[in-house]
């Protein structure tokens, strides 16, 4: 198991020094889901939720949230993001929406936290816009799908058996 990188010898938290690292092209993809009632799901899909275009607003919120990651996560570096996108996978059978955030940059440190933050803010926005119809919604499964670039190399999540 790798050592934790955000603590010094005395156990004090610090921001990792990346000044000696080379800039590389980096990408991270994260996903998570929100499950809701059938009625709520149908309203989201039809665009008939009282607050408007739920998925459109959630997409913009996720992108904006990802851009604010270094303000939200204390030891994250400020990154010059080159691309952020949010996509949705609709699962009518389970009344579930999966959000997938892809983050890219050319930098000295990875974009995993930005992708994870983007998914989280996106899903929270869906909850906020739909809570008048369904307060029993459940958010879960937020995780890193894959990442590329950097010293640690590529990662692709394998499904749990």
C-alpha positions in Angstrom: 0.0 0.0 0.0 1.4 3.4 -1.0 2.2 5.9 1.8 -0.2 8.7 2.3 1.2 11.7 0.5 -0.5 14.6 2.3 1.3 14.1 5.7 4.8 15.0 6.8 7.0 12.9 9.2 5.2 14.5 12.1 1.8 13.6 10.9 0.9 17.2 9.9 -1.2 17.7 6.8 0.5 19.6 4.0 0.0 20.3 0.3 2.2 18.0 -1.8 5.0 19.9 -3.7 4.6 19.1 -7.4 7.1 21.7 -8.6 9.6 19.0 -9.7 7.1 17.0 -11.7 6.7 17.2 -15.5 3.5 18.4 -17.0 1.6 15.6 -18.7 -1.8 15.2 -20.3 -4.1 13.9 -17.7 -7.7 12.7 -17.7 -10.1 11.2 -15.1 -13.6 9.8 -15.4 -15.8 9.5 -12.4 -19.4 8.3 -12.0 -22.2 8.0 -9.5 -26.0 7.6 -9.6 -29.2 8.8 -8.1 -32.3 6.6 -7.8 -35.7 8.1 -7.5 -39.4 7.2 -7.7 -40.9 6.3 -11.1 -43.0 9.4 -11.0 -40.0 11.6 -10.4 -37.9 9.8 -13.0 -40.6 10.3 -15.7 -40.8 14.0 -14.9 -37.1 14.4 -15.2 -37.1 12.6 -18.6 -40.1 14.5 -19.9 -38.7 17.8 -18.7 -41.8 18.5 -16.7 -40.3 19.1 -13.3 -41.5 22.4 -11.9 -38.0 23.8 -11.6 -37.2 23.3 -15.3 -34.5 21.3 -17.2 -33.1 19.2 -14.4 -30.4 17.5 -16.4 -29.3 20.6 -18.2 -29.0 22.5 -14.9 -27.3 19.6 -13.2 -24.7 19.3 -16.1 -23.8 23.0 -15.7 -23.7 22.7 -11.9 -21.4 19.7 -12.1 -19.0 21.5 -14.4 -19.0 24.6 -12.2 -18.5 22.4 -9.1 -15.5 20.6 -10.7 -13.9 24.0 -11.4 -14.2 24.9 -7.7 -12.5 21.7 -6.4 -9.4 23.4 -5.0 -11.7 25.8 -3.0 -13.6 22.8 -1.6 -10.9 20.2 -0.9 -8.3 21.8 1.4 -5.1 20.2 -0.1 -6.0 20.1 -3.7 -3.9 22.0 -6.2 -5.5 24.6 -8.5 -5.6 23.2 -12.0 -5.9 24.7 -15.4 -8.6 22.4 -16.6 -8.8 22.0 -20.4 -12.1 20.2 -20.6 -15.0 19.1 -18.4 -18.0 17.2 -19.5 -21.0 15.6 -17.8 -23.0 12.8 -19.4 -26.0 10.9 -18.3 -27.0 7.2 -18.5 -30.7 6.7 -18.0 -32.0 3.5 -16.5 -35.8 3.5 -16.7 -36.1 0.0 -15.2 -34.5 1.2 -11.9 -35.6 4.8 -12.1 -32.0 5.7 -11.9 -29.7 8.2 -13.5 -26.0 7.8 -13.7 -23.8 10.9 -14.1 -20.4 10.5 -15.6 -17.9 13.4 -15.4 -14.7 13.5 -17.5 -12.0 16.0 -16.5 -8.9 16.9 -18.5 -5.8 19.0 -18.0 -2.2 19.4 -18.9 -0.5 19.6 -15.6 1.7 18.3 -12.8 -1.0 16.6 -10.8 -4.1 14.5 -11.6 -7.8 15.5 -12.1 -9.4 12.7 -10.2 -10.8 15.0 -7.5 -12.3 17.4 -10.1 -14.1 14.5 -11.8 -15.4 13.2 -8.5 -16.5 16.7 -7.4 -18.2 17.2 -10.7 -20.3 14.0 -10.3 -21.1 14.9 -6.7 -22.3 18.4 -7.4 -24.3 17.2 -10.4 -26.1 14.5 -8.4 -26.8 16.9 -5.5 -28.3 19.4 -8.0 -30.6 16.7 -9.3 -31.7 16.0 -5.8 -32.3 19.7 -5.1 -34.4 20.2 -8.2 -36.5 17.1 -7.6 -36.9 17.0 -3.8 -40.4 18.5 -3.9 -41.6 15.4 -5.8 -39.5 12.8 -4.1 -37.6 13.2 -0.8 -36.6 9.5 -0.8 -34.1 9.8 -3.6 -30.8 8.0 -3.0 -27.3 9.1 -4.2 -24.6 6.5 -4.3 -21.9 4.7 -6.1 -19.6 7.7 -6.6 -16.2 6.4 -7.7 -13.3 6.8 -10.0 -13.8 4.9 -13.3 -10.5 5.5 -14.8 -7.6 7.9 -15.0 -4.6 8.4 -17.3 -1.4 10.4 -17.2 1.1 11.1 -14.5 3.7 9.2 -12.6 1.4 6.5 -11.3 0.2 5.6 -14.8 -3.1 4.5 -16.0 -5.9 3.1 -13.9 -9.2 1.4 -15.0 -11.6 0.2 -12.3 -12.5 -3.4 -12.4 -16.0 -4.3 -11.3 -16.3 -5.9 -7.9 -17.3 -9.5 -8.0 
